[in-house]
């Protein structure tokens, strides 16, 4: 390994850094998407509850 040119070490380091950053940001994006999905789901469930209450009120 010591017989390799100096730039090979930079290439290997760049590959490792790129892999690390890719994993880090994909995890962050997944967490952000999960929060967004939960938020939108809560909005939808609130809308359903309001509609159910409105129909119950109209039916009475």
N, C-alpha and C positions, 0 to 999 in steps of 0.2 A: 504494500500500500504506500510505503514511503517513496517508491520509485515513480509514482504517478505525478503528472504535472500539477502545479499549484492550483490552476483554475478548476481542476476536477473536484477539489474539496469545496470550492464555492458552488459548483453545480449541485453537488450532493446536499450541501447545506440549504440551498435554495429549494430543492425538491422537498426536503424535510419541513422547512418553514411553510412552504405552500400547502403541504398536506395538513399540517397543524392548523393553519388559518382556515382552510377549507372545512375542517371538522368543527372548529370553534364557531364559525359563522353559520354553518348549517344547523347546529344545535340552537343558536340564538334565534334563527329564522323559524325553526320548528316551534319553539316556545312562543314566539310572537304570534304565529298562525294559530296555535292552540288557544291563546288568550282571545284572539279575534273571533274564533269560532264559538267559544263559550259566551262571549259578549253578544254576538248575533243570535245565538240560541236563546239567551235570556230575554232579548228584545222580542223574539218570536213568541216565547212562552207568555210574556206579559200581554202581548197583543191577543193571544188566544184566550187568556183569562178575562181580559176586558170584553172581548166579543161574547164569551160565555155568560158573563155577568149582564151584559146588555140584553142578550136573548132571554135570560131568566127574568129580567125586569120587565121586558115587553110581554112575555108569556103570562105574567101574573096579573 
